[in-house]
Amino acid sequence: MGTDLAHTFHGIGVSAGTAVGPLVLVRPAPQPPADEPATTDAAAAWAQVQAVLEEVASGLEARAAGADAHAKPILEAGAMMARDPGLAAGIETQLGAGLGITHAVAAAVAEYCAMFESLGGYMAERVTDLQDVRDRAVARLLGEPEPGVPTLSVPSVLAAHDLAPAETATLTADTCLGIITEAGGPTSHTAILAAQLGIPAVVQAVGILAVPVGTTIALDGGVGEITVDPSTEEVALLAERKRRREAALAGGTGKGCTKDGYPVALLANIGTVDDARRAAAQPVEGVGLFRTEFLFLDRDTMPTLEEQTATYTEVFTAFGDRRVVVRTLDAGADKPLKFADLGPEENPALGRRGLRLGQIRTDVLDTQLQALAAAYHATGADVRVMAPMVATQAEAVWFAERVRALGLPKVGVMIEVPAAAIRSRGILYHVDFASLGTNDLQQYTMAADRMQGELATLLDPWEPALLDVIAMACDGGHAMGKPIGVCGEAGGNPGLALVLVGLGVSSLSMAPSKVAAVRTVLAAHTLEQCQQFAAAARAATSAAEAKAAVLAIADPILADLI
Amino acid sequence: MPTRQVAVASSVGLHARPASLFVQAATAAGLPITIAKEGGKPVDARSILMVMALGAKHGETVTLSAEGEGADAALDSLVDLLSRDLDAE
C-alpha cells in the first residue's frame, strides 16, 4: 500500500451490504493532449484513424450482440456513427488542415454536435452517442483502453467519478460486488439503481480514484466505510457484520408490523413490467410507487391507449389482489418528453413538471388514465392512482375529478411540494390518500438540487426540518382520517422507517432489496417506541444528531442493519 | 445523372429510426447517392450524421441523385421507402 494513500475512506452509504474484492476503475474520457504534434502526413494519419474507428465500431457491435432490448439500438447507432462517411470526411478535412490526430477527431465530432444541438429534441440527445464514439476513438489513438465500465472478468468493486444511467444499465450483482463513486448523492441514479440491484454502494467517497486498480477493497454500503487493502482482521470484522446483518434479516416474510402489532404495509417501488415481475415474487404487500415514466421517456410519439392498457394490465396481474399505487406521468423539463416538450426552462425542478405538465397536455394524461381504467376494469385489481407535484387543493380537485370520472376506485396525490405538506388537510379532504415523495420534498424544503452531489450535506434524509414537514403532512392525514405513505428513499432506511412510522405514516414503499431490513427493525420496536424516536429526531439540531439520538435509544439490531 | 424528388412521409421527419432505415438502404445500394433539401447542398445519403443534420421534416421535398449502374432502380426503391411513414411501421 502506498504510504501517502489513506487506509480508510468515508462516504455516504446508499445501498446496504458488504463486499470485498479487487478495485476496477470506470475510466474517464481522455482529453486530446495539449502538446499533440500537428499532422504532417494526412494520408497516414487518416489510415490510422480509419483503423481505430473500425475497432470502435466492431467493439460496439460486439457489445450490442449481448445487450438487452434497451441498450442494443443505442450501441448499434454508435457503431453506425463510427463508420459514418460524413464523420470520416470531417476528420479528413481537419487532418488535411494540419490538426493533430486526436484533435482532428474531436473537432469533426464537435462540428456535428453543434449542428445537432441547434436542431434540439431528439437530435440533441444524439450528441451523447457521438461524444461516446469520440471518447472511444481518442482513447484508442492514445493507446489507452476505451473509457467507461470495463468488462468485469472477475467479481470486482467498481469505482467511478459518477456513473451515467447508461453505464449502470449493464451491471449485475454477480460480477459487480460493490459500487463506489466520488460524486453523486443519496438520491442520485447510482444510489437508486444500486439499491434496486442489491449491490452495496457508497457515494461521495472523495479520493477513491487515486487507489491503484486491482487493490483489494472492502466496503460497507450501510455505514459508508471503505477500507483499502484490508487486513485479515478487518475482513473478519466485516464478515461478522455481514453475518449479524443476515441473521437479523432472517426474521420472516410476513406482513410488516411493529412489535405490538401495529400494521405498516411494506411495498415495492417499481418502474417496469420486469420490475413488477421481480417484485411480485418477493414478500411485499404490493406496490407503493409504480413510476410510469419508462413507458414515455424514450419515445418519439405517445404510446397508444392499447399499448398502455396492455402494460398496466400486465403489472396489475402480476400483483393479483395486492395493491398497486400508480403515479401518473412525472415528466418535465429535466426529463423531457419528445412528443410533449414545452421547451427549455431556467429551473426545471421548479417548472412545468408532473401534474403541471399533465394540465397542459391533458391528452397525454387522459390517455394514461383511460388506459389505467381499462386495465383496472379488466383485472379488478386494487389500483390506486396518484398525481405527482401537487401543490394546491385546486390541483387535487382537478385531478380527482378526472380519475373518478373514469370509475377508478381510489385517487391520491404525491406530497413532495412543501405547500402540499403544510396544507395536507385541505388537500386530503378531496382525495383518498397521499404518498410522501421524500426525495423531492427534501429538495424543495432545503432548496438544494438533489442531483448535485456537492449539496449532499443538505440532503441527508435525517434532516430535522424534513421530519417537521413530514409531521405536518401526517397531522393533516390524521385530521382527515386518510392514510399517508412514504415512497421516497427515506422509507427504505431502517432507522428512518421507524421515525416515519412514529410520525404517523401507514405504509413504506422502497426498493424490494430493502424490505427485509425494514421489516426486521419494525418487528423489534413498538409503535410507542417509534413515536419516541420521532420525537428524539425532531428535537435534534442536525441530521447527524437526529440519527445518533435514535441509534442511542433503539434496539442494537438497528445498528447492525444500517 | 438520374434524380428523383419525393416528399418525406414519416411523421417525425427524416431522423431517428426513419433516417437510420434510409441510410442503411442507401448504403446497401453500393452506389454514391446524395440527398438534398430544396435549394440546399446535396449530402452523402450513406451518412447518418449528414442525413440527420439535414433536418428534413415531414412533408418536405428532398432530391435524391445517384450515379452508376442500377442508379435508377436504387433511387426508385429509396423513393418508395421515403414515401412510407417509417415511424408508424
Chai-1 contact restraints between the chains, C-beta under 6 A:
chainA,res_idxA,chainB,res_idxB,connection_type,confidence,min_distance_angstrom,max_distance_angstrom,comment,restraint_id
A,M80,B,I48,contact,1.0,0.0,6.0,A-B,restraint_1
A,D84,B,S47,contact,1.0,0.0,6.0,A-B,restraint_2
A,D84,B,I48,contact,1.0,0.0,6.0,A-B,restraint_3
A,D84,B,L49,contact,1.0,0.0,6.0,A-B,restraint_4
A,P85,B,D44,contact,1.0,0.0,6.0,A-B,restraint_5
A,P85,B,R46,contact,1.0,0.0,6.0,A-B,restraint_6
A,P85,B,S47,contact,1.0,0.0,6.0,A-B,restraint_7
A,G86,B,D44,contact,1.0,0.0,6.0,A-B,restraint_8
A,G86,B,S47,contact,1.0,0.0,6.0,A-B,restraint_9
A,G86,B,L49,contact,1.0,0.0,6.0,A-B,restraint_10
A,G86,B,M50,contact,1.0,0.0,6.0,A-B,restraint_11
A,L87,B,L49,contact,1.0,0.0,6.0,A-B,restraint_12
A,Y112,B,L49,contact,1.0,0.0,6.0,A-B,restraint_13
A,M115,B,A53,contact,1.0,0.0,6.0,A-B,restraint_14
A,L119,B,G55,contact,1.0,0.0,6.0,A-B,restraint_15
A,Y122,B,H15,contact,1.0,0.0,6.0,A-B,restraint_16
A,Y122,B,A16,contact,1.0,0.0,6.0,A-B,restraint_17
A,D300,B,V12,contact,1.0,0.0,6.0,A-B,restraint_18
A,D300,B,A16,contact,1.0,0.0,6.0,A-B,restraint_19
